[in-house]
């Protein structure tokens, strides 16, 4: 994904923190998937939501999806969505 990050199993495995841009208009084509559940050591994630070209409903859905992924992560990292 351009202007966005999608994590895959094994990538950044030992990371404790992550800051990533998250383009809503691009991510909506991928069900707003970021992939933070694949980071078992993650304690803190910052998602910088890029709203350009997205509706308010899509932006809200993206934020909810990121929160759900944090809950699904076995380490339950804190997430900041900007």
RALINTA-V256854 format. One record per residue. N is the residue number from 1. RES is the residue in one small letter. BURIAL is 1 if it has 24 or more other C-alpha atoms within 12 Angstrom, else 0. Layout:
((N;RES;BURIAL) (N;RES;BURIAL))
//
This chain:
((1;x;0) (2;x;0) (3;x;0) (4;x;1) (5;x;1) (6;x;1) (7;x;0) (8;x;0) (9;x;0) (10;x;0) (11;x;0) (12;x;0) (13;x;0) (14;x;0) (15;x;0) (16;x;0) (17;x;0) (18;x;1) (19;x;1) (20;x;1) (21;x;1) (22;x;1) (23;x;1) (24;x;1) (25;x;1) (26;x;1) (27;x;1) (28;x;1) (29;x;0) (30;x;0) (31;x;0) (32;x;1) (33;x;1) (34;x;1) (35;x;1) (36;x;1) (37;x;1) (38;x;1) (39;x;1) (40;x;1) (41;x;1) (42;x;1) (43;x;1) (44;x;1) (45;x;1) (46;x;1) (47;x;1) (48;x;1) (49;x;1) (50;x;1) (51;x;1) (52;x;0) (53;x;0) (54;x;0) (55;x;0) (56;x;0) (57;x;0) (58;x;1) (59;x;1) (60;x;0) (61;x;0) (62;x;1) (63;x;1) (64;x;1) (65;x;1) (66;x;1) (67;x;1) (68;x;0) (69;x;1) (70;x;1) (71;x;0) (72;x;0) (73;x;1) (74;x;0) (75;x;0) (76;x;1) (77;x;1) (78;x;1) (79;x;1) (80;x;0) (81;x;1) (82;x;0))
//
